[in-house]
Amino acid sequence: MFSSRKLEQATYDSVAFRYLAAGGHPDHDTLANFRRRFLGELQNLFVQVLELAPKK
């Protein structure tokens, strides 16, 4: 899921997203600003997750 608006809505609709958001409901602008600010770190983290994920 890439849309900040969809991520925001998911914190209301999905128990999993609610858990990840610690019960909060961040505004889509907050989510977009966070992703823009930490883009490089998020890309590196994604690569690390892929490296650690079990291969099938």
C-alpha positions in Angstrom: 0.0 0.0 0.0 1.5 3.3 -1.1 -1.2 5.9 -0.7 -0.9 8.0 2.5 -4.7 8.4 2.4 -5.2 4.6 2.2 -2.7 4.1 5.0 -4.6 6.6 7.2 -7.9 4.8 6.4 -6.3 1.4 7.2 -5.6 2.5 10.8 -9.4 2.7 11.2 -10.3 -0.4 9.2 -7.5 -2.9 9.9 -6.6 -4.4 13.2 -3.1 -5.0 11.9 -2.6 -1.4 10.9 -4.2 -0.2 14.1 -1.6 -2.3 16.0 1.3 -0.9 13.9 0.1 2.6 14.6 -0.1 1.9 18.3 -3.9 2.6 18.3 -3.3 6.0 16.7 -4.7 7.4 13.5 -2.0 9.6 11.9 -3.2 12.1 9.4 -2.3 11.4 5.7 -0.2 14.6 5.6 1.8 13.3 8.6 2.4 10.0 6.9 3.4 11.6 3.6 5.8 14.0 5.4 7.4 11.1 7.4 7.9 9.1 4.2 9.4 12.1 2.4 11.7 12.9 5.3 13.0 9.4 5.8 12.9 8.1 2.2 16.6 7.0 2.2 16.3 5.2 5.5 13.1 3.5 4.5 14.7 2.3 1.3 17.6 0.8 3.2 15.3 -0.8 5.7 13.3 -2.4 2.8 16.4 -3.9 1.4 17.4 -5.3 4.8 13.9 -6.9 5.2 14.2 -8.5 1.8 17.7 -9.9 2.7 16.3 -11.4 5.9 13.1 -12.7 4.4 13.0 -16.5 4.0 13.4 -17.5 0.4 10.9 -20.0 -1.0 
